Amino acid sequence: MQAQHTYTSALLVDDTSSVRDYLRQILAQLGITTIYEAADGATADQLFAHYHPQLVFLDIQLPDINGKVLLKRFKQLDEQTKVFMVSAYSSVENLKDAIAGGAKAFVVKPFSAKRICNLVQSLQH
């Protein structure tokens, strides 16, 4: 029997507060108890370096830095972290860069609660 990995901490990085609110509600329903939020890359970088969350939902389009740059940095700091790239811009280039950079998945906005639940639950098997 495989050990089930339970995720308890997450970092939500998006400059739109309603997107962070929506993600926080979904993750809370999944039992993730510690949720950090950042509206820009600099804050996200500090939070990640300090707390090393297990899951990260990372917007590509941030006001101060490209999410792809943060993805590389986060994976260098902690390769165990599961990063999901989130963007309203679903281009082949964004998708390829995200996966090449170590993201677990690419989530296109607007997304459904079911999509987020399925992604997180797929990690736990």
C-alpha positions in Angstrom: 0.0 0.0 0.0 1.4 3.4 -1.0 1.8 6.1 1.6 -0.6 8.9 0.9 1.0 12.3 1.0 -1.2 14.9 2.6 -0.7 18.5 1.6 -1.2 21.1 4.3 0.4 24.3 3.0 0.0 26.3 -0.2 1.1 29.6 -1.7 -1.3 31.5 -4.0 0.4 34.0 -6.3 -2.0 36.1 -8.4 -2.4 39.9 -8.7 -6.2 39.5 -8.8 -7.6 39.1 -5.3 -10.8 37.3 -6.5 -8.7 34.6 -8.0 -6.7 34.1 -4.8 -10.0 34.1 -2.8 -11.5 31.4 -5.1 -8.4 29.3 -4.8 -8.3 29.7 -1.1 -11.9 28.5 -0.7 -11.2 25.4 -2.9 -8.0 24.5 -1.1 -9.6 24.9 2.3 -12.3 22.5 1.3 -9.5 20.0 0.4 -8.2 20.3 3.9 -5.2 22.5 3.2 -4.9 24.5 6.4 -2.0 26.9 5.8 -2.5 29.2 2.9 -0.2 32.1 2.0 -1.0 34.7 -0.5 1.0 37.1 -2.7 -0.2 39.7 -5.2 3.2 40.1 -6.8 6.4 38.2 -7.4 8.6 39.9 -4.7 6.1 39.0 -2.0 5.8 35.5 -3.4 9.5 35.0 -3.4 9.8 36.1 0.2 6.9 33.9 1.3 8.3 30.9 -0.5 11.8 31.2 0.8 10.5 31.6 4.4 7.8 28.9 4.5 8.5 26.4 1.7 4.9 25.6 0.9 4.1 22.2 -0.5 1.8 23.5 -3.3 2.1 26.7 -5.3 -0.5 28.2 -7.7 1.5 30.7 -9.7 0.1 33.2 -12.2 2.4 33.8 -15.1 1.4 37.5 -15.6 2.5 39.3 -12.4 3.0 43.1 -12.1 6.8 42.9 -11.3 8.1 39.6 -12.5 7.2 36.8 -14.9 5.8 33.7 -13.2 8.1 31.5 -15.2 11.1 33.1 -13.6 9.6 32.4 -10.2 8.9 28.8 -11.1 12.6 28.2 -11.8 13.6 29.9 -8.6 11.0 27.9 -6.5 12.2 24.6 -8.0 15.8 25.5 -7.3 14.9 26.3 -3.6 12.8 23.2 -3.1 12.3 20.6 -5.9 9.7 18.8 -3.8 7.2 21.7 -4.1 4.4 21.1 -6.6 3.9 24.2 -8.7 0.8 24.8 -10.9 1.1 27.6 -13.4 -2.1 29.6 -13.8 -2.7 32.0 -16.7 -5.5 33.5 -18.8 -3.0 33.3 -21.7 -3.1 29.7 -22.9 -0.3 29.7 -25.5 1.7 26.7 -26.6 4.9 28.6 -25.5 3.5 29.2 -22.0 2.5 25.6 -21.6 5.9 24.3 -22.9 7.8 26.7 -20.7 5.7 25.8 -17.6 6.2 22.0 -18.0 9.9 22.4 -19.0 10.4 24.5 -15.8 9.0 21.8 -13.6 5.4 22.8 -13.2 3.0 19.9 -12.5 0.3 21.3 -14.6 -0.9 24.4 -16.5 -4.3 25.8 -15.4 -6.1 28.1 -17.8 -8.3 30.9 -16.3 -11.1 30.9 -15.7 -10.8 27.5 -14.0 -13.4 25.4 -12.2 -13.2 24.2 -8.6 -13.4 20.6 -10.0 -10.2 21.2 -12.1 -8.3 22.4 -9.0 -9.6 19.5 -6.8 -8.7 17.0 -9.5 -5.1 18.4 -9.8 -4.5 18.4 -6.0 -6.1 15.0 -5.5 -4.1 13.5 -8.3 -0.9 14.2 -6.4 -2.1 12.2 -3.4 -2.1 8.8 -5.1 
